[in-house]
């Protein structure tokens, strides 16, 4: 009886409780976080699979390892998590079916190591396309001990690093450098690559940065700046860096520099100085050896094409300090001092083609230049409230320069003359630069208002003295000599004002509207005074004048951004571009601005963009005051010039294929220019002297077409990387002779194939070959074919001793026999690591062992070419030493949460 009573009582309690509970939900949200086995490191970009009886859902974890499923139909499900380099995770869950939001306990992944022939290799993540960011994982690439960041960057798909340390990604130059989401000291890319060690890097990000206003508003406007961001390992985010490096041949070359740097998030301190001297006009070839590749600020001077002899001597000093005061104010202070002293000797042979004939110029010129520059800047970012901030930049620059030159020249063809000229020029140029950026976010409407004001005020003053003798003749008349000595004083006061007002209003999560108004005013007061020094300082009134150059640009832009599905974005707008030149020439043009982007996951992206713009003529092109400092070539501007109009179309495609480990990218560009400001060259005879006069006019019909392509194939386990980079270029350029328009079409195809291989533990081997093909429709002398073969690498004799080599062979054929040369250039070095921590290096370098790297440098002109031979002293030896102790730690932020760019959340 008691058991029966107990049964009915329990049944009533259960029925009563069930009646009080809510019914099961139809859908629910399921979220969680994926971390590694330590529980302290988040795992981004892991694939998370949720399986129910009726559905299978897949998402990827974000940069913080978090995943979210929005519409799950059952509270009973199975979770499967996979990520290369980790063992798969699988677990079944039976959760409360009345909860609208279910948060799972952290999922821990354990590393899975693959062993191959005694080598331990973690699974490869591969490059990832994340919106405007392409991300590479450092563990996917094998680099040697003690390697600098540059060695790692060279292995990335789609990336090219030239011998000067300039970085290109998918055909575009990378111009800014960041470390863990914060500008790396002054933002110099070369310093970043040459100073940071490769073993502290977790990820490398290459970002399309549209500026502070676009980042705040979320709508892309204008051209993006390629930016590299280095995300360090969590325990390698704080550092004290020291370096001393020196090299010399105890004769004509020396290079010494050193720095002290401290970096801890936004707190950065830099003190750096150096000095160098080397012969000018020596084609130094690629840097060989560890120390040669470390010299970021003072790479071996000389080596610039277009100089035949002389010397370059320079020095610099840099002071950078960044810090923050609580969360209210961040500030950055910069000071940069540069000193330059150089002598350049140029032996020039120039051929120009005109519709009325040709002009051949040969000359020898000595140019001596001394220059000192001071650059002081402060950047202050103030958080006014939770919804507003003010960024202030104040800069002051000052430059002093003196330049003296002497030249002897002869011209034949359309002109017949010889001249001997002396020139002296001094200049000072102080400048004040102020920028104010205000950003306000409205919580209720979720709209954003940004206002930017920029002032650049410069005071330039120049004084030129020209002294020369000209001997001219015009067949069949006899020769005639003329001597002149004039002094030109120039003063200009450029002032630039730029204000931008932007308002962004989101209609919903998928659509937003942006309204933008820009106002840019440029004002230059130019004062020119001419004196005839042969007539005891007599002022030449006909050539002395003042001229006010004032331009106003006022574009108005309306843009709508719309998300199309889950994979596409369309940004479309109209811009009314208005401009005034000296209140006399007014133009207005309506441009569409269209950007369509498509991304299929993290492996495929393509985009199409059209934008147009106007380019205003420069001061020298509109100034009616004639420049007669060279009596045989006077230049006079045209005040009636109109702005040039540029229409540009661009398409991009990028694809990462992980299974065969192939990356491909293609960028196509077409630009059409109307109203292009072009020199108009006329020839006239005055007595026995034929003179050249240069004016300016607007012409139509100039076009440019370019296709850049990259294909990379990697085989990770064998450390083999194959790269093919190519560029197709077709230019149609317009030039004027005696007011008659003609055109030149040039075509170029440049291909570079690179193979990087580590066949044995003791050898890093690289092979590169290039082919360049140039053709023109008018000038046979411009047609050429160039091939280049390059083998370079490092042989490790012991862990402390190594030999570096760089061997290149060039083949060139053109219709001009002077350029048909095939130099073999050999560079070698031997070095030893010293000190207990092996952070010191002693090296011996020999450059151009066979003394063959002294070719003629050819520069293509709009209507011809210019040839300048380089120095014959191309072989030299260097003794080098460096010591670079570095200490990397996690600092106080080691346990904090990080954002995707590597910065820490306070």
Helices and strands as residue ranges (DSSP letters): H 2-20, E 28-36, E 47-51, E 56-60, E 66-72, E 76-82, E 89-94, E 101-103, E 107-109, E 113-116, E 119-122, E 128-130, E 133-137, G 138-140, H 149-153, E 159-161, E 167-169, E 172-179, E 182-183, H 189-195, G 198-200, E 201-209, H 212-217, E 225-232, G 234-236, E 238-248, E 254-264, E 267-279, H 290-294, E 309-325, E 329-354, E 357-385, E 388-413, E 417-441, E 448-472, E 480-492, E 495-506, E 511-532, G 533-535, E 538-539, G 541-543, E 545-553, E 556-564, E 568-581, E 585-600, E 604-615, H 619-622, E 633-635, E 644-657, E 662-674, E 676-686, E 689-699, E 702-715, G 716-718, E 720-737, E 740-760, E 763-776, G 780-782, E 784-796, E 801-814, G 817-819, E 824-834, E 840-847, E 856-861, E 864-869, E 876-883, E 886-889, G 891-893
